[in-house]
Amino acid sequence: MQDALSLSPVAVVTTTVATQAQADHLAQGAVTGLLAACGQVEPITSHYVWQAQLEQSAEWRVVLKTLPQAVAPLWAWLQAHHPYEVPQLLLRTEYADSAYAAWVAAQVHLQLQLPDGAG
């Protein structure tokens, strides 16, 4: 019989952009910047009201997997690099198999920021 499930938290940050090139830029930048272990890009259709007009747009969803403690730097990076005036940035915590969560942890590297004058 299988042992009890061994699950660990993984943070999932989601955003949308207008083009595949923008989506690839965000996904690749977050991964190469060691802020996310994985970035997935997929085409979607969004329906929303913007400036009092009903809109329907082809967009690209970017789903980034990271450590819960890496969300703040990833979020700040996304805000600085996102092309939208008001970007959709969503956060949820998922529980993953411990082996996958360990892989995520091995890919994400947090920069320790010391106070001014320290170190």
C-alpha positions in Angstrom: 0.0 0.0 0.0 1.2 3.5 -0.9 2.5 5.7 2.0 0.6 8.8 2.9 0.8 11.6 0.4 3.7 13.9 0.8 2.7 17.3 -0.5 4.6 20.7 -0.5 3.3 24.2 -1.4 4.2 25.7 -4.7 3.1 29.3 -5.6 1.5 29.8 -9.0 1.5 33.3 -10.4 -0.6 34.0 -13.5 -0.8 36.9 -15.9 -1.9 37.7 -19.4 -0.4 39.7 -22.3 -1.4 40.6 -25.9 1.2 38.6 -27.9 3.0 35.4 -27.8 6.3 37.3 -28.0 5.4 39.2 -24.8 4.3 36.0 -23.1 7.6 34.3 -24.0 9.5 37.3 -22.8 7.9 37.2 -19.4 8.1 33.4 -19.1 11.7 33.2 -20.2 12.8 36.2 -18.2 11.3 34.9 -15.0 12.9 31.5 -15.5 16.4 32.7 -16.6 16.2 35.3 -13.7 15.8 32.3 -11.3 12.5 33.8 -10.1 10.4 30.9 -11.4 11.1 27.3 -12.1 8.7 27.0 -15.0 6.7 29.2 -17.2 3.8 28.0 -19.3 2.4 30.0 -22.2 -1.0 29.3 -23.7 -3.4 31.2 -26.1 -6.8 32.3 -24.6 -9.7 34.6 -25.4 -10.6 37.3 -22.8 -13.9 39.1 -22.4 -13.9 42.2 -20.2 -15.0 45.9 -19.9 -12.2 48.5 -20.5 -13.0 52.2 -20.6 -16.7 51.5 -20.6 -16.5 49.3 -23.7 -17.1 45.5 -23.9 -13.9 44.0 -25.3 -13.0 40.6 -26.6 -9.3 40.0 -27.1 -7.0 37.2 -28.1 -4.4 37.0 -25.3 -1.7 34.8 -24.0 -1.7 33.4 -20.5 1.6 33.0 -18.6 1.6 30.6 -15.7 4.7 30.7 -13.5 5.6 28.2 -10.8 7.8 29.4 -7.9 8.4 29.1 -4.2 6.0 30.8 -1.9 8.9 32.9 -0.5 9.9 34.0 -4.0 6.5 35.5 -4.9 7.4 39.1 -3.8 10.5 39.4 -6.0 8.7 37.7 -8.9 5.7 40.0 -8.5 8.0 43.1 -8.5 9.8 41.8 -11.6 6.5 41.2 -13.4 5.2 44.7 -12.6 8.5 46.2 -13.9 8.4 44.2 -17.2 4.7 43.9 -17.9 3.5 45.7 -21.0 -0.1 46.4 -19.7 -1.1 49.6 -17.8 -3.2 47.4 -15.4 -1.8 43.9 -15.6 -3.7 40.9 -14.3 -1.4 39.4 -11.6 -3.0 36.5 -9.7 -1.5 34.3 -7.0 -2.6 31.0 -5.7 -0.9 28.2 -3.7 -1.1 24.7 -5.0 0.1 21.6 -3.2 2.4 19.5 -5.3 4.2 16.2 -5.0 7.2 16.7 -2.8 9.6 15.6 -5.6 8.1 18.3 -8.0 8.2 20.9 -5.2 11.9 20.0 -4.5 12.6 20.6 -8.3 10.9 24.0 -8.1 13.0 24.8 -5.0 16.2 23.8 -6.8 15.4 26.1 -9.8 14.5 29.3 -7.9 17.3 31.3 -6.2 16.5 34.1 -3.9 18.9 36.9 -3.6 19.5 37.7 0.0 19.2 41.5 0.4 21.2 42.8 3.3 20.4 46.2 4.9 22.6 49.1 3.8 26.0 48.9 5.5 25.7 45.2 6.3 28.0 42.5 4.9 
